[in-house]
């Protein structure tokens, strides 16, 4: 008998934050849902899971940057209008604290994206082969330079 669950049950089982992106719901742990009926657990393989986690973090980062810039512009505009028109209130009193908190969240998300990107690049089989080729080529060129330098000394 197939396992049937609702989106709400799936979301509860994932037990992490989610974000809507291009018609699907991405979860921080790599799970995803397309509509109410296609519910996909996080991949068990590391690289597909890391790619989905990175996609989630990039979408979250874009959202956070957009909200930060929007709030910053709104506060700046409100300050200008308050100076220009005395009957208007200024920006919220806690605006600097909220902006600093947003800046910290953005920095944290960027560091998470960087860590996952490094892990994806350094650990993938393709990247390992490319790195091995680069090291072999560097060693070959070093050997040629050494031989050339010995020849030039004769």
N, C-alpha and C positions, 0 to 999 in steps of 0.2 A: 504494500500500500504506500503510495507516494506521500511525502511529508508536505503538508499544506499549511501555510501560515500567512497571516495578513501583513501588510506593510508595517503596521504599528508593532506587531510582534517581532518582525524582523529588525526594526529600528531599536526596540528594547534589547534584543539579543546582541546587536552590534555594540551597544553600550559605549558609544563615542559620538563626537559631534559630526554633523553632516552638512553638506552644501549642495545647492541645486546648480547643475552645470549642463547646459545644452540638452535639456530634456531628460536628464537622469540625476539621481541623487548619489553623490559620492560620500563615502564615510572615511574618516581619518585612518582607519585600519586597513583600507583597501577594498572593503565591501562596496557594492553598488546596487542600485535598484533603477529599473527602467519602468516607470509607471507603478501600478499597484500589483502587477502579477509577475514580473520578471525580477526576481530577487537573487542576487549573486553574492555568495560568501566571499571573503577575501581569498585570493589565490594562495595555495599552499607553497608554491614555488616562490623563491625570494625575489627574483627580478621582476616578474609581473606585478607582485605585491608592492615592491618599491616604486615601480613606475606609477601605479595607481595612487599610492600615498603621495608621491611627488606632484601628481596632477591635482590632488586635493589641496595640498599646501600652496601650490601656485595660484589656484582659484581663490583660496582663502586670503592669500597675500594681495592679490589684485583687488578683492573686495575691501580689505582693510585699508589699502592705500587710497582707494576711491573715497571711502568714508572719512579718512583722515584729511585728505585734500579738500573735500566738500566742507567739513566742519571748520577747517582753518580759514578757507575763503569766506564762509559765512560770518565767522567771528571778526575777521578783518573788515568786511563790508559793514557789519553792525557797528564797529568802532568808528569808522569813517562817518557813517550816518549819524551816530550819537554826537560826534563833534560838530557836524554840520547843522543838525537840527536838535536843539536842546531838549525838546519834548520826547525824544526817543531814548530807550534804554541802551546801555552799552552791551558788550558781549557778556556772556555768563561769567560770574566771578570765578568759577572753577575751570574756566577754559584753559588756562595754562597747564593745570594738573591733568586735565583730560587729554590735551595734546601731547604732553610728556608720556602719559600712559600709552597712547596710540603709537608714539614713536618707539617705545619699548616693545610693544606687540609686533610691530613691523620688523624690528631688528631680530626679534626671536624667530619669527617666521622665516626671515631670510637665512638665518643660520641653520634652521632645520632643513630648508630646501637645499642649501649648500652641502650639508652633511649627507643627505640622501643622494644628491647628484654625484658627489665624490664616490660614494659607495657604489653607485650604479656604474660609474666610469671605471673605477679601479678594479672592481671584482668581476665584471662581465668577461666571458670567455673571449669575445671579440677584442676587447680592450687589452686583455692579457697577451693575446697573439700580436697585436699591434705594438705593444710595449716590448715584447721579446724581439720583434723584427727591428725596432729602433735600436735596442741595445746591441744586437748582432751587427747592425750596420755601423754603429759607433765604434765597436771593437775592431771591425774590419778597417775602417778609416784610420784608427789609431795605429794599427799594425802597419799600414801603408806609410803613414807619416814617420814612424820609427825606422822602417827600412830605408826610406828616402833620406832621412837625416843621417843614417849610417853611411849610405852611399855618398852623400855630399861631403862627408868628412874624409873620405879616402882620396 
